[in-house]
Amino acid sequence: MGIERDYTILNSSEVKFEEKKSIFICNISRVKDENDALRFIDNIKSKYKDATHNVYAYTTNNGISMRYSDDGEPQGTAGPPVLEVLKREGLNDVVCVVTRYFG
């Protein structure tokens, strides 16, 4: 039987990078629960309301609550990969929003 990991992050962080003339901004934060995650997502969407997309994923409550959104990207191409990274790394009580300005 394997060891199950359950990690979270200590501090919120924002990282920007450019890929093929599109600008991506990743915001990640620790959250207490699903409502906390939804508030964080709303704040990022307000901050970057002129963005092409604000894709997100989060996991809370020991992985019982997991959600994602492609936010207009082709179905299954944005939100699920973000959620898979959170799951693969054993992260819990974390929300990640990837903002895209299409270039």
Biopython code that builds the backbone (N, CA, C, O; Angstrom):
import numpy as np
from Bio.PDB.StructureBuilder import StructureBuilder

atoms = [
    (1, "MET", "N", (0.837, -1.166, 0.000)),
    (1, "MET", "CA", (0.000, 0.000, 0.000)),
    (1, "MET", "C", (0.891, 1.241, 0.000)),
    (1, "MET", "O", (1.836, 1.331, 0.783)),
    (2, "GLY", "N", (0.581, 2.220, -0.899)),
    (2, "GLY", "CA", (1.378, 3.433, -1.016)),
    (2, "GLY", "C", (1.042, 4.441, 0.059)),
    (2, "GLY", "O", (-0.006, 4.377, 0.702)),
    (3, "ILE", "N", (1.948, 5.361, 0.232)),
    (3, "ILE", "CA", (1.738, 6.438, 1.189)),
    (3, "ILE", "C", (0.974, 7.551, 0.486)),
    (3, "ILE", "O", (1.391, 8.008, -0.578)),
    (4, "GLU", "N", (-0.129, 7.991, 1.060)),
    (4, "GLU", "CA", (-0.894, 9.090, 0.492)),
    (4, "GLU", "C", (-0.331, 10.402, 1.012)),
    (4, "GLU", "O", (-0.083, 10.561, 2.207)),
    (5, "ARG", "N", (-0.134, 11.330, 0.099)),
    (5, "ARG", "CA", (0.381, 12.639, 0.477)),
    (5, "ARG", "C", (-0.777, 13.607, 0.647)),
    (5, "ARG", "O", (-1.798, 13.497, -0.031)),
    (6, "ASP", "N", (-0.613, 14.532, 1.535)),
    (6, "ASP", "CA", (-1.597, 15.590, 1.725)),
    (6, "ASP", "C", (-0.840, 16.850, 2.089)),
    (6, "ASP", "O", (-0.481, 17.063, 3.247)),
    (7, "TYR", "N", (-0.601, 17.683, 1.090)),
    (7, "TYR", "CA", (0.154, 18.909, 1.280)),
    (7, "TYR", "C", (-0.735, 20.102, 0.984)),
    (7, "TYR", "O", (-1.783, 19.977, 0.350)),
    (8, "THR", "N", (-0.300, 21.253, 1.452)),
    (8, "THR", "CA", (-0.917, 22.508, 1.064)),
    (8, "THR", "C", (0.212, 23.500, 0.831)),
    (8, "THR", "O", (1.379, 23.109, 0.843)),
    (9, "ILE", "N", (-0.098, 24.745, 0.624)),
    (9, "ILE", "CA", (0.933, 25.755, 0.431)),
    (9, "ILE", "C", (0.901, 26.720, 1.610)),
    (9, "ILE", "O", (-0.120, 26.870, 2.282)),
    (10, "LEU", "N", (2.035, 27.371, 1.848)),
    (10, "LEU", "CA", (2.117, 28.307, 2.968)),
    (10, "LEU", "C", (1.631, 29.699, 2.602)),
    (10, "LEU", "O", (0.922, 30.341, 3.378)),
    (11, "ASN", "N", (2.016, 30.168, 1.410)),
    (11, "ASN", "CA", (1.727, 31.541, 1.015)),
    (11, "ASN", "C", (1.092, 31.597, -0.363)),
    (11, "ASN", "O", (1.350, 30.752, -1.219)),
    (12, "SER", "N", (0.267, 32.596, -0.558)),
    (12, "SER", "CA", (-0.271, 32.850, -1.890)),
    (12, "SER", "C", (0.854, 33.329, -2.790)),
    (12, "SER", "O", (1.831, 33.921, -2.331)),
    (13, "SER", "N", (0.697, 33.060, -4.083)),
    (13, "SER", "CA", (1.743, 33.438, -5.020)),
    (13, "SER", "C", (1.136, 33.761, -6.375)),
    (13, "SER", "O", (0.085, 33.237, -6.746)),
    (14, "GLU", "N", (1.821, 34.638, -7.110)),
    (14, "GLU", "CA", (1.426, 34.976, -8.474)),
    (14, "GLU", "C", (2.656, 34.897, -9.359)),
    (14, "GLU", "O", (3.713, 35.426, -9.017)),
    (15, "VAL", "N", (2.513, 34.229, -10.505)),
    (15, "VAL", "CA", (3.607, 34.077, -11.461)),
    (15, "VAL", "C", (3.074, 34.434, -12.841)),
    (15, "VAL", "O", (1.989, 33.996, -13.224)),
    (16, "LYS", "N", (3.842, 35.234, -13.594)),
    (16, "LYS", "CA", (3.466, 35.604, -14.958)),
    (16, "LYS", "C", (4.494, 35.050, -15.933)),
    (16, "LYS", "O", (5.692, 35.030, -15.647)),
    (17, "PHE", "N", (4.005, 34.594, -17.102)),
    (17, "PHE", "CA", (4.921, 34.207, -18.168)),
    (17, "PHE", "C", (4.234, 34.357, -19.515)),
    (17, "PHE", "O", (3.007, 34.402, -19.611)),
    (18, "GLU", "N", (5.065, 34.433, -20.560)),
    (18, "GLU", "CA", (4.555, 34.582, -21.917)),
    (18, "GLU", "C", (4.880, 33.332, -22.717)),
    (18, "GLU", "O", (5.988, 32.799, -22.647)),
    (19, "GLU", "N", (3.897, 32.878, -23.475)),
    (19, "GLU", "CA", (4.055, 31.692, -24.322)),
    (19, "GLU", "C", (3.311, 31.955, -25.625)),
    (19, "GLU", "O", (2.098, 32.166, -25.622)),
    (20, "LYS", "N", (4.040, 31.944, -26.739)),
    (20, "LYS", "CA", (3.438, 32.154, -28.069)),
    (20, "LYS", "C", (2.558, 33.403, -28.095)),
    (20, "LYS", "O", (1.425, 33.373, -28.575)),
    (21, "LYS", "N", (3.094, 34.485, -27.575)),
    (21, "LYS", "CA", (2.453, 35.805, -27.536)),
    (21, "LYS", "C", (1.245, 35.908, -26.605)),
    (21, "LYS", "O", (0.672, 36.990, -26.475)),
    (22, "SER", "N", (0.850, 34.832, -25.964)),
    (22, "SER", "CA", (-0.187, 34.900, -24.932)),
    (22, "SER", "C", (0.482, 35.124, -23.582)),
    (22, "SER", "O", (1.569, 34.605, -23.327)),
    (23, "ILE", "N", (-0.162, 35.890, -22.730)),
    (23, "ILE", "CA", (0.344, 36.115, -21.374)),
    (23, "ILE", "C", (-0.497, 35.285, -20.415)),
    (23, "ILE", "O", (-1.726, 35.329, -20.442)),
    (24, "PHE", "N", (0.195, 34.528, -19.566)),
    (24, "PHE", "CA", (-0.455, 33.691, -18.564)),
    (24, "PHE", "C", (-0.076, 34.203, -17.185)),
    (24, "PHE", "O", (1.086, 34.521, -16.933)),
    (25, "ILE", "N", (-1.044, 34.282, -16.301)),
    (25, "ILE", "CA", (-0.815, 34.696, -14.918)),
    (25, "ILE", "C", (-1.421, 33.620, -14.031)),
    (25, "ILE", "O", (-2.624, 33.366, -14.078)),
    (26, "CYS", "N", (-0.582, 32.996, -13.227)),
    (26, "CYS", "CA", (-1.050, 31.934, -12.333)),
    (26, "CYS", "C", (-1.093, 32.466, -10.906)),
    (26, "CYS", "O", (-0.090, 32.947, -10.379)),
    (27, "ASN", "N", (-2.261, 32.372, -10.292)),
    (27, "ASN", "CA", (-2.434, 32.732, -8.886)),
    (27, "ASN", "C", (-2.824, 31.482, -8.120)),
    (27, "ASN", "O", (-3.740, 30.758, -8.511)),
    (28, "ILE", "N", (-2.122, 31.239, -7.028)),
    (28, "ILE", "CA", (-2.411, 30.066, -6.205)),
    (28, "ILE", "C", (-2.497, 30.511, -4.749)),
    (28, "ILE", "O", (-1.763, 31.397, -4.312)),
    (29, "SER", "N", (-3.399, 29.887, -4.011)),
    (29, "SER", "CA", (-3.593, 30.283, -2.619)),
    (29, "SER", "C", (-4.088, 29.105, -1.793)),
    (29, "SER", "O", (-4.726, 28.183, -2.302)),
    (30, "ARG", "N", (-3.776, 29.163, -0.522)),
    (30, "ARG", "CA", (-4.337, 28.208, 0.435)),
    (30, "ARG", "C", (-5.741, 28.678, 0.796)),
    (30, "ARG", "O", (-5.976, 29.876, 0.959)),
    (31, "VAL", "N", (-6.668, 27.741, 0.922)),
    (31, "VAL", "CA", (-8.046, 28.077, 1.281)),
    (31, "VAL", "C", (-8.519, 27.174, 2.408)),
    (31, "VAL", "O", (-7.999, 26.075, 2.601)),
    (32, "LYS", "N", (-9.527, 27.659, 3.159)),
    (32, "LYS", "CA", (-10.074, 26.881, 4.278)),
    (32, "LYS", "C", (-11.154, 25.910, 3.825)),
    (32, "LYS", "O", (-11.288, 24.809, 4.360)),
    (33, "ASP", "N", (-11.930, 26.343, 2.820)),
    (33, "ASP", "CA", (-13.059, 25.528, 2.371)),
    (33, "ASP", "C", (-13.471, 25.963, 0.964)),
    (33, "ASP", "O", (-12.841, 26.829, 0.356)),
    (34, "GLU", "N", (-14.529, 25.351, 0.468)),
    (34, "GLU", "CA", (-14.997, 25.642, -0.888)),
    (34, "GLU", "C", (-15.434, 27.098, -1.045)),
    (34, "GLU", "O", (-15.160, 27.714, -2.075)),
    (35, "ASN", "N", (-16.105, 27.651, -0.047)),
    (35, "ASN", "CA", (-16.523, 29.056, -0.116)),
    (35, "ASN", "C", (-15.332, 29.993, -0.195)),
    (35, "ASN", "O", (-15.369, 30.988, -0.918)),
    (36, "ASP", "N", (-14.281, 29.682, 0.538)),
    (36, "ASP", "CA", (-13.046, 30.460, 0.497)),
    (36, "ASP", "C", (-12.439, 30.399, -0.909)),
    (36, "ASP", "O", (-11.970, 31.410, -1.429)),
    (37, "ALA", "N", (-12.450, 29.223, -1.512)),
    (37, "ALA", "CA", (-11.929, 29.051, -2.877)),
    (37, "ALA", "C", (-12.736, 29.886, -3.866)),
    (37, "ALA", "O", (-12.166, 30.548, -4.733)),
    (38, "LEU", "N", (-14.052, 29.856, -3.737)),
    (38, "LEU", "CA", (-14.910, 30.614, -4.653)),
    (38, "LEU", "C", (-14.709, 32.119, -4.501)),
    (38, "LEU", "O", (-14.764, 32.850, -5.490)),
    (39, "ARG", "N", (-14.477, 32.592, -3.275)),
    (39, "ARG", "CA", (-14.182, 34.017, -3.057)),
    (39, "ARG", "C", (-12.871, 34.397, -3.742)),
    (39, "ARG", "O", (-12.781, 35.442, -4.386)),
    (40, "PHE", "N", (-11.854, 33.544, -3.599)),
    (40, "PHE", "CA", (-10.564, 33.813, -4.231)),
    (40, "PHE", "C", (-10.729, 33.888, -5.753)),
    (40, "PHE", "O", (-10.198, 34.795, -6.395)),
    (41, "ILE", "N", (-11.461, 32.937, -6.321)),
    (41, "ILE", "CA", (-11.697, 32.914, -7.769)),
    (41, "ILE", "C", (-12.400, 34.197, -8.206)),
    (41, "ILE", "O", (-12.005, 34.809, -9.198)),
    (42, "ASP", "N", (-13.426, 34.604, -7.485)),
    (42, "ASP", "CA", (-14.145, 35.842, -7.813)),
    (42, "ASP", "C", (-13.227, 37.060, -7.758)),
    (42, "ASP", "O", (-13.320, 37.948, -8.606)),
    (43, "ASN", "N", (-12.338, 37.104, -6.762)),
    (43, "ASN", "CA", (-11.393, 38.223, -6.651)),
    (43, "ASN", "C", (-10.450, 38.276, -7.844)),
    (43, "ASN", "O", (-10.189, 39.352, -8.382)),
    (44, "ILE", "N", (-9.942, 37.133, -8.257)),
    (44, "ILE", "CA", (-9.028, 37.089, -9.407)),
    (44, "ILE", "C", (-9.780, 37.466, -10.681)),
    (44, "ILE", "O", (-9.258, 38.214, -11.508)),
    (45, "LYS", "N", (-10.997, 36.957, -10.845)),
    (45, "LYS", "CA", (-11.791, 37.315, -12.029)),
    (45, "LYS", "C", (-12.055, 38.818, -12.077)),
    (45, "LYS", "O", (-12.049, 39.409, -13.157)),
    (46, "SER", "N", (-12.286, 39.442, -10.927)),
    (46, "SER", "CA", (-12.492, 40.894, -10.876)),
    (46, "SER", "C", (-11.207, 41.637, -11.202)),
    (46, "SER", "O", (-11.221, 42.636, -11.921)),
    (47, "LYS", "N", (-10.106, 41.148, -10.674)),
    (47, "LYS", "CA", (-8.803, 41.780, -10.905)),
    (47, "LYS", "C", (-8.421, 41.728, -12.378)),
    (47, "LYS", "O", (-7.866, 42.688, -12.911)),
    (48, "TYR", "N", (-8.718, 40.603, -13.040)),
    (48, "TYR", "CA", (-8.352, 40.406, -14.445)),
    (48, "TYR", "C", (-9.604, 40.248, -15.306)),
    (48, "TYR", "O", (-9.701, 39.325, -16.115)),
    (49, "LYS", "N", (-10.563, 41.160, -15.121)),
    (49, "LYS", "CA", (-11.846, 41.024, -15.814)),
    (49, "LYS", "C", (-11.737, 41.203, -17.323)),
    (49, "LYS", "O", (-12.635, 40.793, -18.058)),
    (50, "ASP", "N", (-10.648, 41.811, -17.795)),
    (50, "ASP", "CA", (-10.454, 41.988, -19.234)),
    (50, "ASP", "C", (-9.691, 40.827, -19.873)),
    (50, "ASP", "O", (-9.377, 40.876, -21.062)),
    (51, "ALA", "N", (-9.393, 39.790, -19.101)),
    (51, "ALA", "CA", (-8.651, 38.629, -19.620)),
    (51, "ALA", "C", (-9.518, 37.812, -20.571)),
    (51, "ALA", "O", (-10.747, 37.858, -20.512)),
    (52, "THR", "N", (-8.854, 37.068, -21.444)),
    (52, "THR", "CA", (-9.563, 36.167, -22.348)),
    (52, "THR", "C", (-10.210, 35.036, -21.566)),
    (52, "THR", "O", (-11.363, 34.684, -21.816)),
    (53, "HIS", "N", (-9.465, 34.460, -20.611)),
    (53, "HIS", "CA", (-9.966, 33.350, -19.796)),
    (53, "HIS", "C", (-9.397, 33.444, -18.383)),
    (53, "HIS", "O", (-8.282, 33.927, -18.185)),
    (54, "ASN", "N", (-10.169, 32.980, -17.405)),
    (54, "ASN", "CA", (-9.710, 32.764, -16.031)),
    (54, "ASN", "C", (-10.077, 31.325, -15.671)),
    (54, "ASN", "O", (-11.158, 31.056, -15.145)),
    (55, "VAL", "N", (-9.175, 30.428, -15.960)),
    (55, "VAL", "CA", (-9.371, 28.992, -15.727)),
    (55, "VAL", "C", (-9.024, 28.701, -14.272)),
    (55, "VAL", "O", (-8.085, 29.291, -13.737)),
    (56, "TYR", "N", (-9.764, 27.803, -13.623)),
    (56, "TYR", "CA", (-9.421, 27.499, -12.234)),
    (56, "TYR", "C", (-9.630, 26.040, -11.895)),
    (56, "TYR", "O", (-10.323, 25.296, -12.589)),
    (57, "ALA", "N", (-8.993, 25.662, -10.785)),
    (57, "ALA", "CA", (-9.221, 24.356, -10.166)),
    (57, "ALA", "C", (-8.936, 24.506, -8.682)),
    (57, "ALA", "O", (-8.097, 25.306, -8.269)),
    (58, "TYR", "N", (-9.656, 23.717, -7.888)),
    (58, "TYR", "CA", (-9.379, 23.710, -6.453)),
    (58, "TYR", "C", (-9.731, 22.361, -5.866)),
    (58, "TYR", "O", (-10.528, 21.598, -6.412)),
    (59, "THR", "N", (-9.103, 22.096, -4.728)),
    (59, "THR", "CA", (-9.396, 20.894, -3.959)),
    (59, "THR", "C", (-9.412, 21.264, -2.479)),
    (59, "THR", "O", (-8.492, 21.907, -1.975)),
    (60, "THR", "N", (-10.480, 20.843, -1.791)),
    (60, "THR", "CA", (-10.624, 21.127, -0.361)),
    (60, "THR", "C", (-11.198, 19.904, 0.338)),
    (60, "THR", "O", (-11.583, 18.926, -0.303)),
    (61, "ASN", "N", (-11.247, 19.976, 1.654)),
    (61, "ASN", "CA", (-11.901, 18.940, 2.453)),
    (61, "ASN", "C", (-11.327, 17.546, 2.167)),
    (61, "ASN", "O", (-12.061, 16.593, 1.904)),
    (62, "ASN", "N", (-9.989, 17.459, 2.227)),
    (62, "ASN", "CA", (-9.284, 16.192, 1.981)),
    (62, "ASN", "C", (-9.620, 15.584, 0.626)),
    (62, "ASN", "O", (-9.730, 14.366, 0.490)),
    (63, "GLY", "N", (-9.782, 16.441, -0.369)),
    (63, "GLY", "CA", (-10.042, 15.965, -1.723)),
    (63, "GLY", "C", (-11.485, 15.614, -2.008)),
    (63, "GLY", "O", (-11.807, 15.180, -3.115)),
    (64, "ILE", "N", (-12.366, 15.792, -1.029)),
    (64, "ILE", "CA", (-13.783, 15.489, -1.254)),
    (64, "ILE", "C", (-14.402, 16.526, -2.191)),
    (64, "ILE", "O", (-15.215, 16.187, -3.051)),
    (65, "SER", "N", (-14.015, 17.788, -2.020)),
    (65, "SER", "CA", (-14.506, 18.854, -2.900)),
    (65, "SER", "C", (-13.418, 19.211, -3.897)),
    (65, "SER", "O", (-12.394, 19.789, -3.531)),
    (66, "MET", "N", (-13.642, 18.868, -5.152)),
    (66, "MET", "CA", (-12.723, 19.210, -6.231)),
    (66, "MET", "C", (-13.551, 19.761, -7.382)),
    (66, "MET", "O", (-14.526, 19.142, -7.809)),
    (67, "ARG", "N", (-13.162, 20.914, -7.874)),
    (67, "ARG", "CA", (-13.886, 21.539, -8.978)),
    (67, "ARG", "C", (-12.885, 22.186, -9.931)),
    (67, "ARG", "O", (-11.740, 22.469, -9.576)),
    (68, "TYR", "N", (-13.364, 22.410, -11.158)),
    (68, "TYR", "CA", (-12.553, 23.123, -12.138)),
    (68, "TYR", "C", (-13.470, 23.825, -13.125)),
    (68, "TYR", "O", (-14.664, 23.535, -13.199)),
    (69, "SER", "N", (-12.894, 24.753, -13.884)),
    (69, "SER", "CA", (-13.613, 25.432, -14.956)),
    (69, "SER", "C", (-12.650, 25.702, -16.102)),
    (69, "SER", "O", (-11.515, 26.125, -15.886)),
    (70, "ASP", "N", (-13.116, 25.451, -17.329)),
    (70, "ASP", "CA", (-12.346, 25.777, -18.534)),
    (70, "ASP", "C", (-12.553, 27.232, -18.955)),
    (70, "ASP", "O", (-11.791, 27.750, -19.771)),
    (71, "ASP", "N", (-13.568, 27.891, -18.413)),
    (71, "ASP", "CA", (-13.882, 29.300, -18.683)),
    (71, "ASP", "C", (-13.800, 29.660, -20.168)),
    (71, "ASP", "O", (-13.157, 30.641, -20.542)),
    (72, "GLY", "N", (-14.447, 28.870, -20.994)),
    (72, "GLY", "CA", (-14.512, 29.190, -22.418)),
    (72, "GLY", "C", (-13.426, 28.572, -23.274)),
    (72, "GLY", "O", (-13.533, 28.590, -24.501)),
    (73, "GLU", "N", (-12.385, 28.025, -22.667)),
    (73, "GLU", "CA", (-11.399, 27.271, -23.442)),
    (73, "GLU", "C", (-12.093, 25.995, -23.920)),
    (73, "GLU", "O", (-13.112, 25.607, -23.349)),
    (74, "PRO", "N", (-11.561, 25.331, -24.962)),
    (74, "PRO", "CA", (-12.185, 24.078, -25.398)),
    (74, "PRO", "C", (-12.364, 23.114, -24.221)),
    (74, "PRO", "O", (-11.471, 22.960, -23.388)),
    (75, "GLN", "N", (-13.521, 22.477, -24.170)),
    (75, "GLN", "CA", (-13.894, 21.628, -23.037)),
    (75, "GLN", "C", (-12.817, 20.602, -22.704)),
    (75, "GLN", "O", (-12.358, 19.850, -23.564)),
    (76, "GLY", "N", (-12.425, 20.593, -21.428)),
    (76, "GLY", "CA", (-11.468, 19.617, -20.918)),
    (76, "GLY", "C", (-10.012, 19.936, -21.180)),
    (76, "GLY", "O", (-9.141, 19.139, -20.831)),
    (77, "THR", "N", (-9.715, 21.098, -21.795)),
    (77, "THR", "CA", (-8.324, 21.400, -22.148)),
    (77, "THR", "C", (-7.607, 22.296, -21.155)),
    (77, "THR", "O", (-6.391, 22.460, -21.253)),
    (78, "ALA", "N", (-8.320, 22.880, -20.202)),
    (78, "ALA", "CA", (-7.682, 23.843, -19.305)),
    (78, "ALA", "C", (-7.893, 23.508, -17.834)),
    (78, "ALA", "O", (-6.923, 23.290, -17.108)),
    (79, "GLY", "N", (-9.134, 23.465, -17.388)),
    (79, "GLY", "CA", (-9.417, 23.182, -15.982)),
    (79, "GLY", "C", (-8.954, 21.816, -15.518)),
    (79, "GLY", "O", (-8.279, 21.723, -14.492)),
    (80, "PRO", "N", (-9.296, 20.734, -16.246)),
    (80, "PRO", "CA", (-8.854, 19.403, -15.807)),
    (80, "PRO", "C", (-7.337, 19.253, -15.692)),
    (80, "PRO", "O", (-6.875, 18.641, -14.730)),
    (81, "PRO", "N", (-6.533, 19.785, -16.631)),
    (81, "PRO", "CA", (-5.082, 19.677, -16.437)),
    (81, "PRO", "C", (-4.581, 20.399, -15.183)),
    (81, "PRO", "O", (-3.656, 19.925, -14.522)),
    (82, "VAL", "N", (-5.191, 21.546, -14.854)),
    (82, "VAL", "CA", (-4.800, 22.258, -13.626)),
    (82, "VAL", "C", (-5.155, 21.407, -12.408)),
    (82, "VAL", "O", (-4.347, 21.267, -11.490)),
    (83, "LEU", "N", (-6.351, 20.846, -12.398)),
    (83, "LEU", "CA", (-6.761, 19.984, -11.282)),
    (83, "LEU", "C", (-5.857, 18.762, -11.173)),
    (83, "LEU", "O", (-5.523, 18.341, -10.066)),
    (84, "GLU", "N", (-5.462, 18.194, -12.292)),
    (84, "GLU", "CA", (-4.580, 17.020, -12.268)),
    (84, "GLU", "C", (-3.239, 17.337, -11.622)),
    (84, "GLU", "O", (-2.687, 16.500, -10.908)),
    (85, "VAL", "N", (-2.707, 18.532, -11.860)),
    (85, "VAL", "CA", (-1.449, 18.930, -11.210)),
    (85, "VAL", "C", (-1.641, 18.992, -9.700)),
    (85, "VAL", "O", (-0.803, 18.495, -8.948)),
    (86, "LEU", "N", (-2.736, 19.597, -9.249)),
    (86, "LEU", "CA", (-2.998, 19.672, -7.805)),
    (86, "LEU", "C", (-3.092, 18.274, -7.201)),
    (86, "LEU", "O", (-2.524, 18.009, -6.142)),
    (87, "LYS", "N", (-3.813, 17.381, -7.883)),
    (87, "LYS", "CA", (-3.980, 16.015, -7.383)),
    (87, "LYS", "C", (-2.660, 15.243, -7.410)),
    (87, "LYS", "O", (-2.314, 14.563, -6.445)),
    (88, "ARG", "N", (-1.927, 15.351, -8.521)),
    (88, "ARG", "CA", (-0.663, 14.619, -8.658)),
    (88, "ARG", "C", (0.338, 15.016, -7.571)),
    (88, "ARG", "O", (1.096, 14.184, -7.075)),
    (89, "GLU", "N", (0.326, 16.298, -7.212)),
    (89, "GLU", "CA", (1.259, 16.797, -6.198)),
    (89, "GLU", "C", (0.740, 16.597, -4.780)),
    (89, "GLU", "O", (1.409, 16.970, -3.816)),
    (90, "GLY", "N", (-0.445, 16.012, -4.645)),
    (90, "GLY", "CA", (-1.002, 15.730, -3.324)),
    (90, "GLY", "C", (-1.435, 16.973, -2.572)),
    (90, "GLY", "O", (-1.432, 16.992, -1.341)),
    (91, "LEU", "N", (-1.811, 18.018, -3.309)),
    (91, "LEU", "CA", (-2.188, 19.281, -2.673)),
    (91, "LEU", "C", (-3.644, 19.274, -2.234)),
    (91, "LEU", "O", (-4.512, 18.758, -2.938)),
    (92, "ASN", "N", (-3.900, 19.843, -1.081)),
    (92, "ASN", "CA", (-5.245, 19.953, -0.531)),
    (92, "ASN", "C", (-5.426, 21.356, 0.028)),
    (92, "ASN", "O", (-4.458, 22.008, 0.419)),
    (93, "ASP", "N", (-6.669, 21.813, 0.064)),
    (93, "ASP", "CA", (-6.988, 23.164, 0.538)),
    (93, "ASP", "C", (-6.230, 24.215, -0.264)),
    (93, "ASP", "O", (-5.638, 25.143, 0.288)),
    (94, "VAL", "N", (-6.268, 24.040, -1.589)),
    (94, "VAL", "CA", (-5.548, 24.912, -2.514)),
    (94, "VAL", "C", (-6.463, 25.274, -3.681)),
    (94, "VAL", "O", (-7.228, 24.441, -4.169)),
    (95, "VAL", "N", (-6.372, 26.529, -4.119)),
    (95, "VAL", "CA", (-7.058, 26.984, -5.330)),
    (95, "VAL", "C", (-6.016, 27.578, -6.269)),
    (95, "VAL", "O", (-5.087, 28.260, -5.835)),
    (96, "CYS", "N", (-6.181, 27.312, -7.555)),
    (96, "CYS", "CA", (-5.275, 27.831, -8.573)),
    (96, "CYS", "C", (-6.107, 28.434, -9.699)),
    (96, "CYS", "O", (-6.999, 27.780, -10.239)),
    (97, "VAL", "N", (-5.812, 29.679, -10.047)),
    (97, "VAL", "CA", (-6.478, 30.353, -11.161)),
    (97, "VAL", "C", (-5.406, 30.728, -12.179)),
    (97, "VAL", "O", (-4.430, 31.402, -11.849)),
    (98, "VAL", "N", (-5.600, 30.284, -13.419)),
    (98, "VAL", "CA", (-4.683, 30.629, -14.505)),
    (98, "VAL", "C", (-5.421, 31.584, -15.438)),
    (98, "VAL", "O", (-6.401, 31.218, -16.086)),
    (99, "THR", "N", (-4.928, 32.802, -15.485)),
    (99, "THR", "CA", (-5.502, 33.852, -16.319)),
    (99, "THR", "C", (-4.750, 33.881, -17.639)),
    (99, "THR", "O", (-3.524, 33.774, -17.670)),
    (100, "ARG", "N", (-5.500, 34.026, -18.735)),
    (100, "ARG", "CA", (-4.858, 34.077, -20.051)),
    (100, "ARG", "C", (-5.312, 35.315, -20.807)),
    (100, "ARG", "O", (-6.503, 35.599, -20.931)),
    (101, "TYR", "N", (-4.309, 36.047, -21.313)),
    (101, "TYR", "CA", (-4.534, 37.120, -22.270)),
    (101, "TYR", "C", (-4.042, 36.591, -23.601)),
    (101, "TYR", "O", (-2.838, 36.441, -23.808)),
    (102, "PHE", "N", (-4.971, 36.306, -24.506)),
    (102, "PHE", "CA", (-4.619, 35.696, -25.784)),
    (102, "PHE", "C", (-3.814, 36.675, -26.630)),
    (102, "PHE", "O", (-4.186, 37.838, -26.788)),
    (103, "GLY", "N", (-2.687, 36.171, -27.176)),
    (103, "GLY", "CA", (-1.812, 37.037, -27.972)),
    (103, "GLY", "C", (-1.720, 36.647, -29.404)),
    (103, "GLY", "O", (-1.015, 37.296, -30.176)),
]
sb = StructureBuilder()
sb.init_structure("model")
sb.init_model(0)
sb.init_chain("A")
sb.init_seg("    ")
for serial, (resi, resn, name, xyz) in enumerate(atoms, 1):
    if name == "N":
        sb.init_residue(resn, " ", resi, " ")
    sb.init_atom(name, np.array(xyz, "f"), 0.0, 1.0, " ", f" {name:<3s}", serial, name[0])
structure = sb.get_structure()
